[in-house]
């Protein structure tokens, strides 16, 4: 399948790369089992390494199909140690993103840097006109990340996503986007 985004990107402080099966252990150790990290995610914290392994396999299939580009985030000098992920899902002329970062790296401006770089790269591709993301209305850190990356809040979507760590009912989310 044709890939519309590169397999590797680099910012001043991060490498964004395609996942490898060997990332399972570092993802599990870094954040997939952390309840605080998973709080606003659409998945529950992983209690077993096998859950993270299944997730990584899903990421590999997503790259193969070309419909998604789940990037591993790592420091340039420690490329094999995943500290988070930034996924770009291809929806016709839109790239829908989602992201997560290990708690040890919160508050350093890494995710806005990664989101802004991926967004610039996507919007330079003539296929894409829009990069969008949603976040729970209570997830102030995610809203700040998107705003720092130049996204504009477009809407409040009622009963939009189930965040199973908060409620079994769909919760309201904000829609953010950057367009060209």
Backbone as a printed PyTorch tensor [residue, N CA C, xyz], in Angstrom:
tensor([[[  0.8520,  -1.1930,   0.0000],
         [  0.0000,   0.0000,   0.0000],
         [  0.8850,   1.2400,   0.0000]],

        [[  0.4710,   2.2680,  -0.6730],
         [  1.2120,   3.5170,  -0.7250],
         [  1.1490,   4.2240,   0.6250]],

        [[  2.2940,   4.6570,   1.0780],
         [  2.3410,   5.4110,   2.3240],
         [  2.3450,   6.8920,   1.9820]],

        [[  1.5020,   7.6370,   2.6540],
         [  1.3650,   9.0550,   2.3770],
         [  2.1680,   9.9060,   3.3510]],

        [[  2.7270,   9.2670,   4.3490],
         [  3.5840,   9.9570,   5.3020],
         [  4.8790,   9.1510,   5.4250]],

        [[  5.9850,   9.8130,   5.7250],
         [  7.2580,   9.0820,   5.8210],
         [  7.2880,   8.1290,   7.0140]],

        [[  8.1430,   7.1100,   6.9150],
         [  8.2930,   6.1510,   8.0100],
         [  9.0840,   6.7260,   9.1690]],

        [[  9.7750,   7.8070,   8.9350],
         [ 10.6190,   8.4040,   9.9800],
         [ 10.5820,   9.9210,   9.8520]],

        [[ 10.4340,  10.5720,  10.9840],
         [ 10.5000,  12.0240,  11.0790],
         [ 11.4190,  12.3470,  12.2460]],

        [[ 12.0060,  13.5290,  12.2280],
         [ 12.8480,  13.9220,  13.3490],
         [ 12.6680,  15.3940,  13.6480]],

        [[ 12.5340,  15.7040,  14.9330],
         [ 12.4880,  17.0780,  15.4110],
         [ 13.8020,  17.3440,  16.1290]],

        [[ 13.9120,  18.4870,  16.7620],
         [ 15.1340,  18.7860,  17.5160],
         [ 15.3660,  17.7810,  18.6360]],

        [[ 14.2730,  17.3250,  19.2670],
         [ 14.4360,  16.4730,  20.4540],
         [ 13.8350,  15.0810,  20.3380]],

        [[ 13.2100,  14.7710,  19.2010],
         [ 12.5100,  13.4940,  19.0700],
         [ 12.7260,  12.8410,  17.7150]],

        [[ 12.6310,  11.5380,  17.7290],
         [ 12.5350,  10.7330,  16.5180],
         [ 11.1300,  10.1410,  16.5200]],

        [[ 10.4500,  10.2420,  15.3930],
         [  9.1630,   9.5910,  15.1870],
         [  9.4270,   8.5210,  14.1460]],

        [[  9.2130,   7.2640,  14.5040],
         [  9.5620,   6.1630,  13.6090],
         [  8.4660,   5.1090,  13.6040]],

        [[  8.4790,   4.3040,  12.5560],
         [  7.5440,   3.1870,  12.4800],
         [  7.8480,   2.2100,  13.6270]],

        [[  6.8150,   1.5480,  14.1390],
         [  7.0250,   0.6080,  15.2480],
         [  7.7060,  -0.6750,  14.7910]],

        [[  8.2750,  -1.3720,  15.7790],
         [  8.8970,  -2.6840,  15.5790],
         [  8.3190,  -3.6170,  16.6390]],

        [[  8.3020,  -4.8900,  16.3570],
         [  7.8120,  -5.8680,  17.3420],
         [  8.5920,  -5.7430,  18.6520]],

        [[  9.8580,  -5.3940,  18.5530],
         [ 10.7090,  -5.2710,  19.7430],
         [ 10.3150,  -4.0990,  20.6420]],

        [[  9.3990,  -3.2390,  20.2040],
         [  8.9660,  -2.1030,  21.0260],
         [  8.0220,  -2.5140,  22.1570]],

        [[  7.5210,  -3.7170,  22.1150],
         [  6.5230,  -4.1610,  23.0880],
         [  6.9650,  -3.9200,  24.5270]],

        [[  8.1290,  -4.3790,  24.8920],
         [  8.5870,  -4.2690,  26.2870],
         [  8.7830,  -2.8110,  26.6930]],

        [[  9.3790,  -1.9950,  25.8340],
         [  9.6160,  -0.6110,  26.2420],
         [  8.3060,   0.1690,  26.3580]],

        [[  7.3210,  -0.1270,  25.4980],
         [  6.0210,   0.5280,  25.6260],
         [  5.3350,   0.1220,  26.9300]],

        [[  5.3810,  -1.1660,  27.2350],
         [  4.7720,  -1.6690,  28.4730],
         [  5.4330,  -1.0210,  29.6860]],

        [[  6.7440,  -0.9930,  29.6900],
         [  7.4650,  -0.4070,  30.8270],
         [  7.2680,   1.1060,  30.9130]],

        [[  7.1730,   1.7700,  29.7680],
         [  7.0930,   3.2340,  29.7480],
         [  5.7130,   3.7550,  30.1270]],

        [[  4.6270,   3.1250,  29.5960],
         [  3.3290,   3.7400,  29.8790],
         [  2.0860,   2.8730,  29.7110]],

        [[  2.0940,   1.7820,  28.9770],
         [  0.8120,   1.1160,  28.7000],
         [  0.1520,   0.5490,  29.9530]],

        [[  0.9110,   0.3430,  31.0030],
         [  0.3260,  -0.1580,  32.2420],
         [  0.0370,   0.9540,  33.2620]],

        [[  0.3240,   2.1900,  32.9120],
         [  0.1870,   3.3280,  33.8220],
         [ -1.2420,   3.9010,  33.7710]],

        [[ -1.9680,   3.7810,  34.8700],
         [ -3.3620,   4.2470,  34.9290],
         [ -3.4740,   5.7580,  34.7190]],

        [[ -2.5050,   6.5360,  35.1820],
         [ -2.5560,   7.9840,  34.9750],
         [ -2.4130,   8.3400,  33.5000]],

        [[ -1.5430,   7.6420,  32.8040],
         [ -1.3630,   7.8830,  31.3690],
         [ -2.6220,   7.4870,  30.6070]],

        [[ -3.2310,   6.3720,  30.9950],
         [ -4.4030,   5.8410,  30.2780],
         [ -5.7100,   6.5570,  30.6280]],

        [[ -5.6930,   7.4450,  31.5860],
         [ -6.9220,   8.0580,  32.0960],
         [ -7.8540,   8.5660,  30.9970]],

        [[ -7.3530,   9.3330,  30.0490],
         [ -8.1860,   9.9190,  28.9880],
         [ -8.0950,   9.1590,  27.6640]],

        [[ -7.5230,   7.9730,  27.7090],
         [ -7.3810,   7.1770,  26.4900],
         [ -8.6420,   6.3440,  26.2490]],

        [[ -8.7560,   5.7760,  25.0570],
         [ -9.9010,   4.9250,  24.7200],
         [ -9.5950,   3.4620,  25.0290]],

        [[ -8.5090,   3.2100,  25.7370],
         [ -8.1220,   1.8660,  26.1590],
         [ -7.8360,   1.8670,  27.6590]],

        [[ -7.9610,   0.7040,  28.2460],
         [ -7.6430,   0.5390,  29.6730],
         [ -6.1470,   0.2260,  29.8230]],

        [[ -5.5760,   0.5250,  30.9960],
         [ -4.1660,   0.1770,  31.2040],
         [ -3.9550,  -1.3210,  30.9910]],

        [[ -2.8320,  -1.6620,  30.4250],
         [ -2.5100,  -3.0630,  30.1780],
         [ -2.0040,  -3.7110,  31.4620]],

        [[ -2.5350,  -4.8560,  31.7730],
         [ -2.0740,  -5.5700,  32.9640],
         [ -1.0830,  -6.6740,  32.6110]],

        [[ -1.0190,  -7.0200,  31.3180],
         [ -0.1120,  -8.0770,  30.8730],
         [  0.6530,  -7.6070,  29.6350]],

        [[  1.8710,  -8.0740,  29.5260],
         [  2.7070,  -7.7510,  28.3750],
         [  2.0340,  -8.1950,  27.0740]],

        [[  1.2760,  -9.2730,  27.1110],
         [  0.5990,  -9.7850,  25.9170],
         [ -0.3850,  -8.7610,  25.3410]],

        [[ -0.9930,  -7.9290,  26.1820],
         [ -1.8950,  -6.8810,  25.6850],
         [ -1.1280,  -5.8470,  24.8600]],

        [[  0.0300,  -5.4660,  25.3460],
         [  0.8570,  -4.5120,  24.6160],
         [  1.3900,  -5.1490,  23.3380]],

        [[  1.7230,  -6.4210,  23.4020],
         [  2.1870,  -7.1330,  22.2100],
         [  1.1030,  -7.1410,  21.1260]],

        [[ -0.1380,  -7.3960,  21.5100],
         [ -1.2520,  -7.3810,  20.5450],
         [ -1.4260,  -5.9790,  19.9600]],

        [[ -1.2780,  -4.9530,  20.7870],
         [ -1.3640,  -3.5700,  20.3110],
         [ -0.2720,  -3.2770,  19.2770]],

        [[  0.9520,  -3.6900,  19.5700],
         [  2.0630,  -3.4420,  18.6380],
         [  1.8050,  -4.1700,  17.3130]],

        [[  1.2850,  -5.3810,  17.3800],
         [  0.9600,  -6.1150,  16.1480],
         [ -0.0920,  -5.3590,  15.3360]],

        [[ -1.0690,  -4.7780,  16.0190],
         [ -2.0900,  -3.9690,  15.3480],
         [ -1.4420,  -2.7460,  14.6790]],

        [[ -0.4920,  -2.1350,  15.3480],
         [  0.2250,  -0.9870,  14.7760],
         [  0.9930,  -1.3920,  13.5210]],

        [[  1.6260,  -2.5540,  13.5460],
         [  2.3710,  -3.0340,  12.3820],
         [  1.4310,  -3.2720,  11.1990]],

        [[  0.2590,  -3.8430,  11.4690],
         [ -0.7280,  -4.0610,  10.4040],
         [ -1.2360,  -2.7220,   9.8440]],

        [[ -1.3800,  -1.7390,  10.7160],
         [ -1.8310,  -0.4200,  10.2890],
         [ -0.8330,   0.1990,   9.3070]],

        [[  0.4580,   0.0930,   9.6000],
         [  1.4820,   0.5880,   8.6780],
         [  1.4300,  -0.1700,   7.3640]],

        [[  1.2780,  -1.4980,   7.4310],
         [  1.2340,  -2.3190,   6.2150],
         [  0.0800,  -1.9140,   5.3090]],

        [[ -1.0660,  -1.6230,   5.8920],
         [ -2.2470,  -1.2700,   5.1020],
         [ -2.1620,   0.1480,   4.5320]],

        [[ -1.3590,   1.0000,   5.1440],
         [ -1.2600,   2.3880,   4.7140],
         [ -2.3710,   3.2710,   5.2470]],

        [[ -3.2890,   2.6950,   6.0300],
         [ -4.4070,   3.4700,   6.5650],
         [ -4.0630,   4.1950,   7.8660]],

        [[ -2.9760,   3.8090,   8.4590],
         [ -2.5570,   4.4500,   9.6980],
         [ -1.0490,   4.4490,   9.8070]],

        [[ -0.5590,   5.4380,  10.5060],
         [  0.8790,   5.5870,  10.7210],
         [  1.1120,   5.8450,  12.2100]],

        [[  1.0680,   4.7900,  13.0240],
         [  1.3350,   4.9650,  14.4510],
         [  2.8510,   5.0660,  14.6950]],

        [[  3.2980,   6.2670,  14.9590],
         [  4.7200,   6.5220,  15.1650],
         [  5.1130,   6.2710,  16.6130]],

        [[  6.2420,   5.6160,  16.7860],
         [  6.8950,   5.5140,  18.0850],
         [  7.6530,   6.8140,  18.3080]],

        [[  7.5530,   7.3770,  19.4930],
         [  8.3440,   8.5580,  19.8600],
         [  9.5250,   8.1020,  20.7040]],

        [[ 10.6990,   8.5860,  20.3710],
         [ 11.9080,   8.2490,  21.1180],
         [ 12.8700,   9.4260,  21.0480]],

        [[ 13.8050,   9.4540,  21.9660],
         [ 14.8630,  10.4620,  21.9300],
         [ 15.8850,  10.0300,  20.8720]],

        [[ 16.4790,  10.9820,  20.1430],
         [ 17.4180,  10.6190,  19.0700],
         [ 18.5910,   9.7490,  19.5360]],

        [[ 19.0700,   9.9790,  20.7450],
         [ 20.2080,   9.2050,  21.2370],
         [ 19.7870,   7.8750,  21.8700]],

        [[ 18.4800,   7.6180,  21.9440],
         [ 17.9630,   6.3680,  22.5270],
         [ 16.7710,   5.8940,  21.7000]],

        [[ 16.9890,   5.7060,  20.4300],
         [ 15.9150,   5.4390,  19.4850],
         [ 15.1410,   4.1520,  19.7600]],

        [[ 15.7540,   3.2120,  20.4430],
         [ 15.0830,   1.9350,  20.7070],
         [ 14.1960,   1.9850,  21.9410]],

        [[ 14.2370,   3.0940,  22.6880],
         [ 13.4460,   3.2220,  23.9080],
         [ 12.2390,   4.1260,  23.6630]],

        [[ 11.0930,   3.5060,  23.4560],
         [  9.8580,   4.2460,  23.1860],
         [  9.4310,   5.0250,  24.4220]],

        [[  9.0690,   6.2990,  24.2080],
         [  8.5550,   7.1120,  25.3180],
         [  7.1060,   7.5370,  25.0740]],

        [[  6.5740,   7.1890,  23.9170],
         [  5.2010,   7.5360,  23.5960],
         [  4.8870,   7.1660,  22.1640]],

        [[  3.6980,   7.5890,  21.7370],
         [  3.2730,   7.3470,  20.3610],
         [  2.4600,   8.5260,  19.8590]],

        [[  2.4890,   8.6870,  18.5510],
         [  1.6830,   9.6850,  17.8570],
         [  1.1530,   8.9890,  16.6090]],

        [[ -0.1480,   8.7530,  16.5720],
         [ -0.7400,   8.0230,  15.4520],
         [ -1.4160,   8.9780,  14.4890]],

        [[ -1.1930,   8.7450,  13.2100],
         [ -1.8390,   9.4930,  12.1400],
         [ -2.7170,   8.5130,  11.3720]],

        [[ -4.0330,   8.6920,  11.4670],
         [ -4.9900,   7.8410,  10.7610],
         [ -5.4600,   8.5770,   9.5160]],

        [[ -5.3790,   7.9250,   8.3780],
         [ -5.6980,   8.5440,   7.0930],
         [ -7.1880,   8.3970,   6.8130]],

        [[ -7.8740,   9.5390,   6.6500],
         [ -9.3050,   9.5880,   6.3430],
         [ -9.4940,  10.4720,   5.1140]],

        [[ -9.3880,   9.9030,   3.9360],
         [ -9.4880,  10.6350,   2.6750],
         [ -8.5000,  11.8000,   2.6530]],

        [[ -8.9840,  13.0470,   2.7770],
         [ -8.1090,  14.2260,   2.7080],
         [ -7.7740,  14.7820,   4.0880]],

        [[ -8.0470,  13.9800,   5.1120],
         [ -7.8240,  14.3830,   6.4980],
         [ -6.9020,  13.3880,   7.1850]],

        [[ -6.0730,  13.9070,   8.0770],
         [ -5.2800,  13.0590,   8.9590],
         [ -5.8260,  13.2870,  10.3660]],

        [[ -6.2830,  12.2110,  10.9790],
         [ -6.8120,  12.2540,  12.3430],
         [ -5.7180,  11.7310,  13.2570]],

        [[ -5.3450,  12.5020,  14.2710],
         [ -4.2350,  12.0850,  15.1260],
         [ -4.6950,  11.7690,  16.5430]],

        [[ -3.9100,  10.9300,  17.1780],
         [ -4.0500,  10.6140,  18.5920],
         [ -2.6470,  10.4270,  19.1420]],

        [[ -2.4710,  10.6740,  20.4230],
         [ -1.1200,  10.6240,  20.9740],
         [ -1.1440,  10.2640,  22.4500]],

        [[  0.0100,   9.7850,  22.9000],
         [  0.1920,   9.4070,  24.3020],
         [  1.6830,   9.5260,  24.6190]],

        [[  1.9720,   9.9330,  25.8440],
         [  3.3570,  10.1290,  26.2610],
         [  3.5450,   9.5850,  27.6700]],

        [[  4.6520,   8.8950,  27.8720],
         [  4.9780,   8.3670,  29.2020],
         [  5.0480,   9.5090,  30.2120]],

        [[  4.5460,   9.2460,  31.4000],
         [  4.4710,  10.2760,  32.4380],
         [  5.8200,  10.9170,  32.7460]],

        [[  6.8910,  10.1530,  32.6720],
         [  8.2280,  10.6860,  32.9680],
         [  8.6190,  11.8200,  32.0190]],

        [[  7.9040,  11.9710,  30.9130],
         [  8.2470,  12.9870,  29.9150],
         [  7.2030,  14.0920,  29.7950]],

        [[  6.2220,  14.0970,  30.6930],
         [  5.2030,  15.1360,  30.6770],
         [  5.8150,  16.4850,  31.0420]],

        [[  5.2300,  17.5510,  30.5430],
         [  5.6080,  18.9070,  30.9360],
         [  6.8810,  19.4290,  30.3000]],

        [[  7.4250,  18.7470,  29.2980],
         [  8.6690,  19.1750,  28.6580],
         [  8.4410,  19.7530,  27.2580]],

        [[  7.1780,  19.8110,  26.8260],
         [  6.8780,  20.3460,  25.5020],
         [  7.1800,  19.3850,  24.3630]],

        [[  7.3960,  18.1160,  24.6720],
         [  7.7400,  17.1470,  23.6290],
         [  6.5670,  16.8470,  22.7010]],

        [[  5.3880,  16.6720,  23.2620],
         [  4.2600,  16.3000,  22.4080],
         [  3.8360,  17.4490,  21.4920]],

        [[  3.7430,  18.6980,  21.9550],
         [  3.4470,  19.7670,  20.9910],
         [  4.4770,  19.8230,  19.8540]],

        [[  5.7290,  19.5690,  20.1750],
         [  6.7910,  19.5540,  19.1640],
         [  6.5340,  18.4530,  18.1280]],

        [[  6.1810,  17.2560,  18.6030],
         [  5.9190,  16.1280,  17.7010],
         [  4.6630,  16.3680,  16.8690]],

        [[  3.6030,  16.8350,  17.5100],
         [  2.3390,  17.0840,  16.8120],
         [  2.5250,  18.1650,  15.7440]],

        [[  3.2050,  19.2460,  16.0750],
         [  3.4250,  20.3320,  15.1090],
         [  4.2360,  19.8490,  13.9120]],

        [[  5.2540,  19.0420,  14.1730],
         [  6.1020,  18.5580,  13.0760],
         [  5.3350,  17.6060,  12.1610]],

        [[  4.6180,  16.6670,  12.7450],
         [  3.8140,  15.7410,  11.9390],
         [  2.7550,  16.5070,  11.1400]],

        [[  2.1430,  17.4850,  11.7570],
         [  1.1050,  18.2730,  11.0920],
         [  1.6790,  19.0390,   9.9000]],

        [[  2.8180,  19.6850,  10.0830],
         [  3.4630,  20.3890,   8.9640],
         [  3.7680,  19.4170,   7.8240]],

        [[  4.2920,  18.2520,   8.1810],
         [  4.6290,  17.2460,   7.1670],
         [  3.3780,  16.7990,   6.4220]],

        [[  2.3040,  16.5460,   7.1300],
         [  1.0590,  16.0960,   6.4920],
         [  0.4930,  17.1800,   5.5760]],

        [[  0.4920,  18.4150,   6.0430],
         [ -0.1100,  19.4930,   5.2480],
         [  0.7550,  19.9110,   4.0610]],

        [[  2.0150,  19.5180,   4.0460],
         [  2.8610,  19.7290,   2.8750],
         [  2.5190,  18.7430,   1.7620]],

        [[  1.8680,  17.6450,   2.1190],
         [  1.4340,  16.6460,   1.1480],
         [  0.1460,  17.1610,   0.5070]],

        [[  0.1190,  17.2390,  -0.8180],
         [ -1.0450,  17.8220,  -1.5000],
         [ -2.3150,  17.0120,  -1.3160]],

        [[ -2.2220,  15.7960,  -0.8410],
         [ -3.4240,  14.9880,  -0.6010],
         [ -4.2170,  15.5020,   0.5990]],

        [[ -3.5420,  16.0760,   1.5740],
         [ -4.1860,  16.4080,   2.8430],
         [ -4.4660,  17.9010,   2.9770]],

        [[ -5.6570,  18.2030,   3.4490],
         [ -6.0780,  19.5830,   3.6760],
         [ -6.3140,  19.8820,   5.1560]],

        [[ -6.3580,  18.8060,   5.9580],
         [ -6.7740,  18.9770,   7.3490],
         [ -6.0820,  17.9390,   8.2190]],

        [[ -5.6450,  18.3780,   9.3980],
         [ -5.1950,  17.4760,  10.4480],
         [ -6.0700,  17.7860,  11.6460]],

        [[ -6.6620,  16.7550,  12.2250],
         [ -7.6100,  16.9680,  13.3160],
         [ -7.3230,  16.0320,  14.4840]],

        [[ -7.8430,  16.4200,  15.6330],
         [ -7.7210,  15.6060,  16.8450],
         [ -8.8750,  15.9510,  17.7760]],

        [[ -9.2530,  14.9860,  18.5840],
         [-10.2390,  15.2430,  19.6310],
         [ -9.6030,  14.9660,  20.9850]],

        [[-10.1510,  15.6080,  21.9920],
         [ -9.7360,  15.3070,  23.3590],
         [-10.9270,  15.5060,  24.2890]],

        [[-10.9610,  14.7320,  25.3490],
         [-12.0060,  14.8600,  26.3550],
         [-12.0320,  16.3010,  26.8690]],

        [[-13.2220,  16.8170,  27.1530],
         [-13.3290,  18.2150,  27.5990],
         [-12.5800,  18.4760,  28.9070]],

        [[-12.3400,  17.4330,  29.6960],
         [-11.6100,  17.6160,  30.9490],
         [-10.0980,  17.4410,  30.7950]],

        [[ -9.6420,  17.0370,  29.6320],
         [ -8.2160,  16.7870,  29.4200],
         [ -7.5160,  18.0820,  29.0130]],

        [[ -7.2450,  18.9070,  30.0060],
         [ -6.6400,  20.2150,  29.7580],
         [ -5.2360,  20.1120,  29.1740]],

        [[ -4.4850,  19.1000,  29.5710],
         [ -3.1250,  18.9450,  29.0490],
         [ -3.1520,  18.6630,  27.5480]],

        [[ -4.0660,  17.8370,  27.1110],
         [ -4.1730,  17.5350,  25.6820],
         [ -4.6420,  18.7610,  24.8940]],

        [[ -5.5960,  19.4970,  25.4400],
         [ -6.0600,  20.7220,  24.7840],
         [ -4.8930,  21.7060,  24.6270]],

        [[ -4.0730,  21.8560,  25.6690],
         [ -2.9080,  22.7570,  25.5990],
         [ -1.9030,  22.2740,  24.5530]],

        [[ -1.7110,  20.9510,  24.4840],
         [ -0.7950,  20.3930,  23.4840],
         [ -1.2230,  20.8100,  22.0830]],

        [[ -2.5030,  20.6360,  21.7870],
         [ -3.0020,  20.9670,  20.4550],
         [ -2.9110,  22.4660,  20.1770]],

        [[ -3.2460,  23.2690,  21.1660],
         [ -3.1670,  24.7210,  20.9760],
         [ -1.7190,  25.1740,  20.7550]],

        [[ -0.7760,  24.5970,  21.5000],
         [  0.6420,  24.9350,  21.3150],
         [  1.1330,  24.5160,  19.9340]],

        [[  0.5100,  23.4790,  19.3700],
         [  0.8890,  22.9880,  18.0330],
         [  0.1560,  23.7370,  16.9280]],

        [[ -0.5850,  24.7900,  17.2870],
         [ -1.2370,  25.6290,  16.2870],
         [ -2.6290,  25.1920,  15.8740]],

        [[ -3.2320,  24.2740,  16.6070],
         [ -4.5820,  23.8250,  16.2910],
         [ -5.6100,  24.8070,  16.8530]],

        [[ -6.7600,  24.8590,  16.2050],
         [ -7.8760,  25.7090,  16.6170],
         [ -9.0120,  24.8110,  17.0980]],

        [[ -9.6050,  25.1770,  18.2300],
         [-10.7750,  24.4340,  18.7100],
         [-11.9640,  24.7970,  17.8440]],

        [[-12.5370,  23.7890,  17.1940],
         [-13.6490,  24.0200,  16.2790],
         [-15.0160,  23.7310,  16.8830]],

        [[-15.0850,  22.7760,  17.7950],
         [-16.4070,  22.3560,  18.2680],
         [-16.3020,  21.5660,  19.5590]],

        [[-17.4520,  21.4820,  20.2030],
         [-17.6400,  20.5610,  21.3250],
         [-18.5990,  19.4900,  20.8120]],

        [[-18.1720,  18.2460,  20.8700],
         [-18.9550,  17.1180,  20.3710],
         [-19.5290,  16.3530,  21.5680]],

        [[-20.8120,  16.4150,  21.7330],
         [-21.4600,  15.7610,  22.8740],
         [-21.5230,  14.2460,  22.6730]],

        [[-21.3430,  13.5200,  23.7760],
         [-21.4480,  12.0550,  23.7810],
         [-20.6700,  11.4560,  22.6060]],

        [[-19.4030,  11.8400,  22.4960],
         [-18.6060,  11.5190,  21.3230],
         [-17.7660,  10.2510,  21.4650]],

        [[-17.0160,  10.1280,  22.5670],
         [-16.1240,   8.9800,  22.7460],
         [-16.2760,   8.3750,  24.1350]],

        [[-16.1440,   7.0660,  24.1870],
         [-16.0960,   6.3890,  25.4840],
         [-14.6410,   6.3620,  25.9390]],

        [[-14.3940,   6.9370,  27.0740],
         [-13.0920,   6.8500,  27.7320],
         [-13.3110,   5.9080,  28.9140]],

        [[-13.0140,   4.6170,  28.7400],
         [-13.4210,   3.6050,  29.7130],
         [-12.8340,   3.7750,  31.1090]],

        [[-11.7820,   4.5630,  31.2380],
         [-11.1900,   4.8060,  32.5500],
         [-11.9290,   5.9020,  33.3120]],

        [[-12.8570,   6.5840,  32.6180],
         [-13.6540,   7.6470,  33.2220],
         [-15.1210,   7.2580,  33.3420]],

        [[-15.6600,   6.5830,  32.2990],
         [-17.0840,   6.2730,  32.2640],
         [-17.3560,   5.2350,  31.1870]],

        [[-18.4230,   4.4880,  31.3790],
         [-18.8530,   3.5490,  30.3310],
         [-19.7470,   4.2500,  29.3090]],

        [[-20.1350,   5.4830,  29.5910],
         [-20.9650,   6.2870,  28.6840],
         [-20.0710,   7.1830,  27.8250]],

        [[-20.4780,   7.4760,  26.5830],
         [-19.7040,   8.4100,  25.7640],
         [-19.6370,   9.7870,  26.4260]],

        [[-18.4710,  10.3960,  26.3360],
         [-18.2320,  11.6900,  26.9740],
         [-18.0850,  12.7850,  25.9170]],

        [[-18.2790,  14.0400,  26.3140],
         [-18.0630,  15.1350,  25.3630],
         [-16.5740,  15.3320,  25.0980]],

        [[-16.2740,  15.7320,  23.8840],
         [-14.8970,  15.9930,  23.4630],
         [-14.8510,  17.3020,  22.6930]],

        [[-13.6700,  17.8870,  22.6700],
         [-13.4210,  19.0330,  21.8130],
         [-12.7930,  18.5350,  20.5190]],

        [[-13.1870,  19.1340,  19.3940],
         [-12.5640,  18.8700,  18.0970],
         [-11.6170,  20.0180,  17.8020]],

        [[-10.3720,  19.6710,  17.5030],
         [ -9.3540,  20.6470,  17.1170],
         [ -8.8850,  20.3230,  15.7030]],

        [[ -8.4250,  21.3450,  14.9850],
         [ -7.9010,  21.0980,  13.6460],
         [ -6.9220,  22.1840,  13.2230]],

        [[ -6.0660,  21.8070,  12.2810],
         [ -5.2410,  22.7420,  11.5010],
         [ -5.4970,  22.4080,  10.0500]],

        [[ -5.7170,  23.4290,   9.2730],
         [ -6.0430,  23.2310,   7.8530],
         [ -5.1100,  24.0650,   6.9740]],

        [[ -5.0300,  23.6770,   5.7210],
         [ -4.2970,  24.5180,   4.7540],
         [ -5.2600,  24.9800,   3.7000]]])
